[in-house]
Amino acid sequence: MFSRKKLLGLFSGLFLSAQALSVSAEPLKIGYSDWPGWVAWEVAIEKDWFAKEGVDVKFEWFDYVASMDAFAAGQIDAVGMTNGDALVTGATGAQSVMFLMNDYSNGNDMVIGAPGIDSIKDLKGKKVGVEVGFVSHLLLLNALKDNGMSESDVTLVNVPTNETPQVLASGQVDAIVAWQPSSGSALDLVPGSKPIYTSADEPGLIYDMLCVSPSSYSAKRDEWEKVAKVWYKVVDYVNDPKTKADAIAIMASRVGLTPEKYSQFVKGTKILSLEEAKKHFKKGDGFSSIYGSTKLSDDFNVANKVYADPQDIKSYIDPSITLGM
């Protein structure tokens, strides 16, 4: 017969084993938001591809900044972020690993001039509405540099990105910097406004990544590998002319737009094939490499006092799953 002490030990062991099984049985929780490279996950969700791949995943929809806050609070295991914002989140205590590259912005991020502003050089001495310290600010600095100008040539007006269309329409500024859908809203709201510089002018300035907590990545690497496999099934579906229309219809439905309207947003997003992602995961100094682009984002963040100390870029990037596919 078991003694009372042995029975208590047995029950305790069973409880701890059940608790461990419960933890391991938890789905991967991924936060995503309104950007084509992340809305594309909706294709896999609707078609139940995660279950078919044998991985339990729960997607949670957020506004972009709220998704980063949820990740920082430990409410989700992974989140769609730009490479520059991954550094910001990490510098404030929520380190992540960028292991999957969804896309790079290819026109959806824009500097938009009010009527009469036809070029970046026309902004000299003018006011520009931009969310200071965010990726739009970096885009603006790059635009100014490409045109032989600097930040001192313009007056920055700090505006949340989702408010930039209204600020441009009010006449308070001469230009704004925004990404879709805010950039498209500004163009619709202000007749005669136009893009005068976009992310298509500097491919690789803004990479959009799936960023996972180091603890989840280490403990459930095999499951994240399955997520990556599903992602490239999505990419093939989005890029295949035979299925592209269905993919865009699914994506458009998620954000409440018509497929015709949403197709414009997809055009401004370079959703990367596996072979393309492998090329951008190679180490390099310029924007064509995730390493080079992230280093430039780090320099920007430190210079603009987004955080104080440079980040260890290599610790944020693990291309091994992508390169091993």
C-alpha positions as CSV (number, residue, x, y, z in Angstrom):
1,M,0.0,0.0,0.0
2,F,1.1,3.6,-0.6
3,S,1.7,5.8,2.4
4,R,-0.1,9.1,2.7
5,K,3.2,10.9,1.8
6,K,3.7,8.7,-1.3
7,L,0.1,9.3,-2.4
8,L,0.6,13.1,-2.0
9,G,3.8,12.9,-4.0
10,L,2.1,10.9,-6.7
11,F,-0.9,13.3,-7.0
12,S,1.6,16.3,-7.0
13,G,3.5,14.7,-9.8
14,L,0.4,14.1,-11.8
15,F,-0.8,17.7,-11.3
16,L,2.6,19.1,-12.4
17,S,2.6,16.8,-15.5
18,A,-1.0,17.9,-16.4
19,Q,0.1,21.5,-15.9
20,A,3.1,21.0,-18.2
21,L,0.8,19.3,-20.8
22,S,-1.6,22.3,-20.6
23,V,1.2,24.7,-21.2
24,S,2.6,22.7,-24.1
25,A,-0.9,22.4,-25.6
26,E,-1.4,26.2,-25.6
27,P,-1.7,27.5,-29.2
28,L,0.9,29.8,-30.6
29,K,-0.6,33.3,-30.2
30,I,0.2,35.7,-33.0
31,G,-0.8,39.4,-33.1
32,Y,-1.4,40.9,-36.6
33,S,-2.6,44.2,-37.9
34,D,-3.8,46.1,-41.0
35,W,-0.8,45.8,-43.3
36,P,-1.0,43.6,-46.5
37,G,2.0,41.5,-45.6
38,W,0.3,40.5,-42.3
39,V,-3.4,40.6,-43.5
40,A,-2.2,37.8,-45.9
41,W,-2.2,35.4,-43.0
42,E,-6.0,35.6,-43.3
43,V,-5.7,33.3,-46.3
44,A,-4.3,30.5,-44.2
45,I,-6.8,31.2,-41.4
46,E,-9.8,30.9,-43.7
47,K,-8.5,27.8,-45.5
48,D,-7.5,26.1,-42.2
49,W,-3.9,25.5,-43.4
50,F,-2.4,25.5,-39.9
51,A,-4.5,22.6,-38.8
52,K,-3.5,20.7,-42.0
53,E,0.1,21.4,-41.2
54,G,-0.4,20.1,-37.7
55,V,0.2,23.3,-35.7
56,D,-2.3,25.1,-33.4
57,V,-2.2,28.8,-33.9
58,K,-4.5,31.6,-32.6
59,F,-4.3,34.9,-34.5
60,E,-5.4,38.1,-32.6
61,W,-6.3,41.3,-34.5
62,F,-5.0,44.6,-33.2
63,D,-4.2,48.2,-34.2
64,Y,-0.5,48.2,-35.0
65,V,0.8,50.0,-31.9
66,A,-1.6,48.0,-29.7
67,S,-0.1,44.7,-31.1
68,M,3.4,45.8,-30.1
69,D,2.1,46.7,-26.6
70,A,0.4,43.2,-26.3
71,F,3.6,41.5,-27.3
72,A,5.6,43.6,-24.8
73,A,3.1,42.7,-22.1
74,G,3.6,38.9,-22.8
75,Q,0.0,38.5,-24.0
76,I,1.0,37.0,-27.3
77,D,3.9,34.9,-28.5
78,A,4.7,36.7,-31.7
79,V,3.7,39.8,-33.6
80,G,4.0,41.4,-37.0
81,M,6.4,44.3,-36.7
82,T,8.8,46.3,-38.9
83,N,12.5,45.5,-38.3
84,G,13.0,49.0,-36.8
85,D,10.1,48.7,-34.4
86,A,11.3,45.3,-33.3
87,L,14.4,47.2,-32.0
88,V,12.3,49.7,-30.2
89,T,10.2,47.1,-28.5
90,G,13.3,45.1,-27.6
91,A,15.2,48.1,-26.2
92,T,12.4,48.7,-23.8
93,G,12.5,45.2,-22.5
94,A,10.6,42.9,-24.9
95,Q,13.3,41.2,-27.0
96,S,12.2,39.3,-30.1
97,V,13.6,37.1,-32.8
98,M,12.9,38.1,-36.5
99,F,12.8,34.6,-38.1
100,L,10.3,35.1,-40.9
101,M,10.3,37.9,-43.5
102,N,6.8,38.7,-44.8
103,D,7.6,41.6,-47.2
104,Y,9.2,44.9,-47.7
105,S,7.2,48.1,-48.3
106,N,7.3,48.9,-52.0
107,G,5.3,52.1,-52.3
108,N,2.7,51.9,-49.5
109,D,4.7,54.2,-47.3
110,M,4.6,57.7,-48.7
111,V,5.6,61.3,-48.3
112,I,2.5,63.1,-49.6
113,G,2.5,66.7,-50.7
114,A,-0.4,69.0,-50.5
115,P,-1.6,70.6,-53.7
116,G,1.2,72.7,-55.1
117,I,4.0,70.5,-53.5
118,D,5.4,68.5,-56.4
119,S,8.7,67.3,-55.1
120,I,10.8,66.8,-51.9
121,K,12.7,69.9,-52.8
122,D,9.5,71.9,-52.6
123,L,9.4,71.1,-48.9
124,K,12.3,73.4,-48.1
125,G,11.1,75.7,-45.3
126,K,7.7,73.9,-45.1
127,K,5.9,71.9,-42.4
128,V,5.7,68.1,-42.5
129,G,3.3,66.1,-40.4
130,V,5.0,62.9,-39.3
131,E,5.0,60.5,-36.3
132,V,8.4,61.4,-34.9
133,G,10.6,58.4,-34.1
134,F,8.6,56.0,-36.1
135,V,9.5,54.4,-39.5
136,S,7.7,57.2,-41.3
137,H,10.3,59.6,-39.8
138,L,13.1,57.4,-41.2
139,L,11.5,57.4,-44.6
140,L,11.3,61.2,-44.6
141,L,15.0,61.6,-43.6
142,N,16.0,59.2,-46.4
143,A,13.9,61.3,-48.9
144,L,15.6,64.5,-47.7
145,K,19.0,62.9,-48.0
146,D,18.4,61.6,-51.5
147,N,17.5,65.2,-52.5
148,G,20.5,66.9,-50.9
149,M,18.6,68.1,-47.9
150,S,18.4,67.4,-44.2
151,E,15.9,67.6,-41.4
152,S,16.9,71.2,-40.7
153,D,15.4,72.2,-44.0
154,V,11.9,71.4,-42.9
155,T,9.8,71.9,-39.7
156,L,8.5,68.6,-38.3
157,V,5.0,68.5,-36.8
158,N,4.5,65.4,-34.6
159,V,1.3,63.7,-35.7
160,P,0.1,60.2,-35.0
161,T,0.1,58.3,-38.4
162,N,-3.7,57.6,-38.3
163,E,-4.4,61.3,-37.9
164,T,-2.2,62.5,-40.8
165,P,-4.9,62.6,-43.5
166,Q,-7.0,65.0,-41.4
167,V,-4.0,67.2,-40.6
168,L,-3.1,67.4,-44.3
169,A,-6.7,68.3,-45.2
170,S,-6.8,71.0,-42.5
171,G,-3.9,72.9,-44.1
172,Q,-1.8,72.8,-40.9
173,V,1.1,71.1,-42.8
174,D,2.4,71.1,-46.4
175,A,3.1,67.4,-46.5
176,I,2.6,64.3,-44.4
177,V,4.3,60.9,-44.1
178,A,2.1,57.9,-43.7
179,W,1.7,54.2,-44.6
180,Q,-1.4,52.4,-45.9
181,P,-4.2,52.7,-45.2
182,S,-3.6,56.2,-43.9
183,S,-1.6,57.3,-47.0
184,G,-4.4,56.2,-49.3
185,S,-7.0,57.9,-47.1
186,A,-5.0,61.2,-47.4
187,L,-4.9,61.0,-51.2
188,D,-8.6,60.4,-51.3
189,L,-9.4,63.1,-48.7
190,V,-7.2,65.9,-50.3
191,P,-7.9,66.4,-54.0
192,G,-4.6,67.4,-55.8
193,S,-2.4,65.8,-53.2
194,K,0.2,63.4,-54.5
195,P,3.0,61.1,-53.4
196,I,6.4,62.8,-53.8
197,Y,8.5,60.0,-52.4
198,T,7.6,56.4,-51.5
199,S,9.2,53.3,-50.1
200,A,9.5,52.1,-53.7
201,D,12.3,54.7,-54.0
202,E,14.4,52.8,-51.4
203,P,13.5,49.1,-51.4
204,G,14.4,47.4,-48.1
205,L,14.1,50.5,-46.0
206,I,11.2,48.9,-44.3
207,Y,11.0,45.2,-43.8
208,D,7.9,43.6,-42.2
209,M,8.7,40.6,-40.1
210,L,7.1,38.0,-37.9
211,C,8.8,38.5,-34.5
212,V,8.6,35.9,-31.8
213,S,9.6,35.9,-28.2
214,P,13.0,34.1,-27.6
215,S,11.4,31.8,-25.0
216,S,8.6,30.6,-27.4
217,Y,11.1,30.4,-30.3
218,S,13.4,28.1,-28.3
219,A,10.7,25.9,-26.7
220,K,8.5,25.5,-29.8
221,R,10.9,25.9,-32.7
222,D,9.4,22.9,-34.6
223,E,6.0,24.6,-34.4
224,W,7.4,27.9,-35.7
225,E,8.9,25.9,-38.6
226,K,5.4,24.7,-39.5
227,V,4.1,28.3,-39.3
228,A,6.9,29.2,-41.8
229,K,5.8,26.4,-44.1
230,V,2.2,27.7,-44.0
231,W,3.4,31.2,-44.7
232,Y,5.1,30.2,-48.0
233,K,1.9,28.4,-49.0
234,V,0.2,31.7,-48.5
235,V,2.8,33.5,-50.6
236,D,2.4,31.1,-53.4
237,Y,-1.4,31.6,-53.3
238,V,-1.1,35.4,-53.3
239,N,1.4,35.5,-56.1
240,D,-0.2,32.8,-58.4
241,P,-2.2,34.6,-61.1
242,K,-4.8,31.7,-60.9
243,T,-5.5,32.3,-57.1
244,K,-4.4,35.9,-56.6
245,A,-8.0,37.3,-57.0
246,D,-9.3,34.9,-54.3
247,A,-6.4,35.8,-52.0
248,I,-7.1,39.6,-52.4
249,A,-10.8,39.1,-51.8
250,I,-10.1,37.3,-48.6
251,M,-7.6,40.0,-47.5
252,A,-10.0,42.8,-48.4
253,S,-12.8,41.2,-46.5
254,R,-10.7,41.2,-43.3
255,V,-10.2,45.0,-43.5
256,G,-13.6,46.0,-44.9
257,L,-12.5,47.1,-48.3
258,T,-13.4,46.1,-51.9
259,P,-11.0,43.8,-53.6
260,E,-10.4,46.5,-56.2
261,K,-9.4,49.0,-53.6
262,Y,-7.2,46.5,-51.7
263,S,-5.4,45.3,-54.8
264,Q,-3.8,48.8,-54.9
265,F,-2.4,48.2,-51.4
266,V,-1.1,44.7,-52.4
267,K,0.8,46.3,-55.3
268,G,2.6,48.6,-52.9
269,T,3.8,45.6,-50.8
270,K,6.6,43.3,-52.1
271,I,5.5,40.0,-50.5
272,L,8.6,37.9,-50.7
273,S,8.9,34.4,-52.1
274,L,11.1,32.0,-50.2
275,E,14.0,32.5,-52.6
276,E,13.7,36.2,-52.4
277,A,13.6,36.1,-48.6
278,K,16.7,34.0,-48.5
279,K,18.6,36.7,-50.5
280,H,17.5,39.4,-48.1
281,F,18.5,37.4,-45.1
282,K,22.1,37.3,-46.2
283,K,24.4,39.6,-44.2
284,G,25.2,42.9,-45.8
285,D,25.5,46.6,-45.1
286,G,22.8,48.2,-47.3
287,F,19.0,48.1,-47.5
288,S,19.0,44.9,-49.5
289,S,20.0,43.0,-46.4
290,I,17.8,42.7,-43.3
291,Y,21.1,43.1,-41.3
292,G,22.1,46.3,-43.1
293,S,18.6,47.8,-43.0
294,T,18.2,47.0,-39.3
295,K,21.6,48.6,-38.5
296,L,20.5,51.8,-40.3
297,S,17.2,51.7,-38.3
298,D,19.2,51.3,-35.1
299,D,21.4,54.3,-36.0
300,F,18.2,56.3,-36.6
301,N,16.6,55.2,-33.3
302,V,19.7,56.2,-31.3
303,A,20.2,59.5,-33.1
304,N,16.6,60.4,-32.4
305,K,16.7,59.3,-28.8
306,V,14.1,56.6,-29.3
307,Y,16.3,54.6,-27.0
308,A,19.8,55.3,-25.6
309,D,22.1,52.5,-26.5
310,P,22.7,50.7,-29.8
311,Q,21.1,47.3,-30.0
312,D,22.9,44.0,-30.8
313,I,21.5,43.5,-34.3
314,K,22.5,39.9,-34.7
315,S,20.6,38.9,-31.5
316,Y,17.4,40.0,-33.2
317,I,17.8,38.0,-36.4
318,D,17.7,34.3,-36.9
319,P,17.5,33.3,-40.6
320,S,18.0,29.6,-40.0
321,I,14.4,28.4,-40.5
322,T,14.1,30.3,-43.7
323,L,17.5,29.3,-45.0
324,G,16.8,25.7,-44.1
325,M,13.6,25.4,-46.2
